[in-house]
Amino acid sequence: MKRVITGITLGLAALCFVFLTSNFFLQLVLYSILIISSIELLRQKNKNNIFVWIILAVVLVNILLVKTITEDFSRSFFFTVLLISVLTDVLALVFGKLIGHIKIVPTISPNKTLEGFISGLFLPATLLVTLSFLILEKGMLNSYTFSKYLYLDSLIFQWGYFSCFIIITLCSLASIFGDLVASKAKRLMNVKDFSNLLPGHGGILDRVDSHLFCIPIFIFLNIYL
């Protein structure tokens, strides 16, 4: 129950600070999250492994990207990349539990299954692109509200539906990779969570590990493609 309550609270807090805050406050929150994540990682014992340094490097990349996120892109852009990462995690978890049988990385994360991996990799893009098509082409919902909160119409306008699907899938892959890197780091350090700051969820880094890898990929694809 603690996990559910904390999850709902975090989700509502994320919506508020993404859409209802100034750039200064958003930057402050993002810097705080990244600094706390670094502290949670560095305070661990037995942290001398390559996966810890990979995470630290990605945290540094995200720190360097905070101003870009808050000043060069819309809030819908940032919310969209968070949503991609969340959908990847949730769909992989749900379908892994419902239909998962084939273990793919038992030495890193015993609960990860091939079925969950495939679901987390492809379903977010499928759902988001399908939703975009129904709203933008079929007019099923208010396109203004859709465009206000999600960046998908801009992606589709730039690249089309198929390319948008590929971009979201690459972001989902980055999200899954980030989760696996964090899991491997924790296993080598012999800890379950990076901290117990969030009841039922572990630490800040436990909640943002997949986001840390997903966000730079989304930004890179939007800037350089």
LINGI-V341712 format. One line per field, one symbol per residue. ss: DSSP state (2 for helix, 1 for strand, 0 for the rest). phi: phi as a letter, one per 30 degrees, with the letter a starting at -180 (. if undefined). Layout:
ss = ???
phi = ???
This chain:
ss = 022222222222222222200022222222222222222222000000022222222222222222222222002222222222222222222222222000100000000012222222222222222222222200000022222220022222222222222222222222222222222222222000000001000102222222222222222222220
phi = .eddddddddddddedddccbdedddddddddedddeddedddddhcdbdddddddddededddceddddccbddddddddddeddeeddddddddddbdbcdcbddcbeddbddddddddcdeddddddedddddccidbddddeddcbcdddddddbjddddeddddddddddddddddddddddddibdbdacdceibiceddcceddedddddddedddcc
